[in-house]
Amino acid sequence: MSFKFALVGNPNCGKTTMFNEVTGSTQHVGNWPGVTVEKKEGKARRFKEDIRVIDLPGIYSLSPYSLEEIISRNYILEEKPDVVINIVDATNIERNLYLTTQLIELGIPVVVALNMMDALESRGDQIDIPRLEKQLGVPVIPTSANKAQGTKELIEKSLQVAQSAATGQLGESITIFDEQIKKSLDELLSFITPQCNQVYPPRFATVKLLEGDEIVIAKLQPNSAFMALITTTRGRLEQEYDNDMETIVADQRYQFISKVISKSVKKKLSVGGLTVSDKIDKILTHRILAIPLFLLVMYVVFTITFGFIGTFTIDYIDHLINVTLADAVTTLLHSAGAAEWLDSLIVGGIIAGLGSILVFVPQIMILFFFLAILEDSGYMSRAAFMMDRLLRKIGLSGKSFIPMIMGIGCSVPAIMATRTLENEKDRRLTIILTPFMSCGARLPVYALFAAAFFANAQSLVIFSLYILGMVVAILSGILLRKTLFKGEAEAFVMELPPYRIPTIKGLMIHMWDKGKGFIKKAGTVIFAASVIIWFGQTFDFSLHMVEEVSDSIFGSVGAFIAPFFAPLGFGDWRSSVALLTGFVAKEAVVATMGILNNLGEVGEGSVELMASLQTYFTPLKAYAFMTFTLLYMPCIAAFAAIKREMNSWKWTLFTVGYQTGTAWIVSFIVYQGGKLLGLG
Amino acid sequence: METTLNECRPGDKVVIVRVSGEGPVKRRLMDMGVTRGAEILVRKVAPMGDPIEVNIRGYELTFRKADAGNIIIQKLES
């Protein structure tokens, strides 16, 4: 027989650890249809029965207010898993049980995994499990997923429940609400049963109708008489309890939980006492020390990732791919007598294209490793706590801070890091703004132009571009929030989980999850694009291979679009082609400039190239060109990451169009404004 | 004496009398256990003056001062 178990629980309850422990390497990650929320599935190991385990998003409630909640609710109601395994953090049992009180109304058997028992015991607290089972009306299994304790018993119990659960609702017998509400619910229940049994479990439906849940109302379409009864009942109760219905229901759930806790949980520590975690927090979020410490943490992460280790791995892999591998393949192709175009396609197109992406993989892995440490340890949410005030000014919340700051290193991991934002609107806006943070690959372009045209103020000019990027991001945030992303900004109500020492296994899984996705999915887009770009640089419109890039399709296109850049001060075909190739990687702008000025492959320090550029650029034109390079559509790797995280072509194209449009306008202002001021 | 949570200082222990306001923020606060009768210990204010951090129902929660203004409380001790 085959079974389907769904894992449900609050964020930070150890659900992911539990899922990894139960499914091991059998898991695979996808997206829920139409949304960017991850869907993880796997098979329970070490059991002869065929058990599919689905990891639902971490949620606090089953209200219809967030994407994650709607997904979880719909999954349970529509897919009807055999058992819902509710992971409850034993050290934070009071709030965790709130979700439990909602789950037992869904008509699917629930098994509670009382997780983090080890932490609870080391704290000296005690939970009377048989008593808790009786009060909740569902089986409760103590577990410590990080130590692999209790997971076998948990699955065994769930199997047992699944096999005997023809009777269904195990939690049916318990009462959460007080007499008066229960009476009103029963009244509605008798009304509802015949018409809704198919769609929703009746108990769930009555509570939701009373609360005025729009999704449930739309689906059940109660007739006008029934609707009137619901409205009067709600009105009567709201008046009696002097509050709105949703509040009354939430209140009563928590009162029920308080009763349960008072009987089955024994706490050693008085409320508000200081744990080790509290003491660490006192320093890390200290009124004066917090921000310097945060900057120090960021500085360390950046120097390691983008400094010596990162650069070393990039150079090493670059050499491995573009020299060792490329030479070997060339030799092989020659000895096989392959055509020149084939050699060019494989070595110049595919290997060079994939190489330009693969060189970033170790760096991305290192960055994700650090981010996993920051996240799993609980520090990430403190960063959001500290920076919320700042980001609120541009219509975002503290949670957007980390991706934005990472953008200074590389847009690709930064865009992928937006996944930690739960609100889809905030996530999309953050993705659009992140590439305005000037990434490392744009630095060689600035270095070349600053040296050629601003010899006396190089670092000031480069620094001004970083600031310009941030200013554009801030202004764009304000503009987009007032237009496209209208409406109330995401509430900032966030749990600050206790500090925990991350496990190596957890960090590795975390890092690999993201890195793997980058290689696999970005790889397919990049592979195709490399071929197209190679083609554009190598052939002319009559499909003959060309000697000079200026004769190629790209050369012609460059000449064609050059007038588009004329109002910005660089209507030269070489600049246009350089910007086109900048799409592969921003640093390619420098290499292309070298080739097009008939200097061959040169670096950003080439004196000849600077002299050549000085013949057709002025300082003002150079600044406008750098501005455009800073702001226009990011490189192909970032493009692929945007597509992956937006999970929508419409949004991806909008993002790229918005960035390029902004680049044009800002460069226009820089150039024309400069001319008006007589700087030309 | 009844007042609102944004008037409290770090170290204050209070009990929630009522949560006013409406909409998703209120709903989220309720889901997180900010309901009538719950005890709150005000932990701290973020370095830039907002948001605040409180201990409620045995865990740490942060929200903005503007939303704290909708939480009507009674001080237990200071």
Interface residues (C-beta under 8 A of the other chain):
Chain A: Y60 S61 S63 Y65 T91 N92 I93 E94 R95 Y98 N243 D244 E246 T247 A250 D251 Y254 Q255 S258 K267 V271 G272 D281 T285 H286 R287 I288 A290 I291 F385 M386 M387 D388 R389 L390 R392 G398 E488 A491 F492 V493 M494 E495 L496 P497 P498
Chain B: K13 R18 V19 E22 G23 P24 V25 K26 R27 R28 L29 M30 D31 M32 G33 T35 R36 G37 A38 E39 L41 K44 V45 A46 P47 M48 G49 D50 P51 E53 N55 R57 G58 Y59 E60 L61 T62 F63 R64 D67
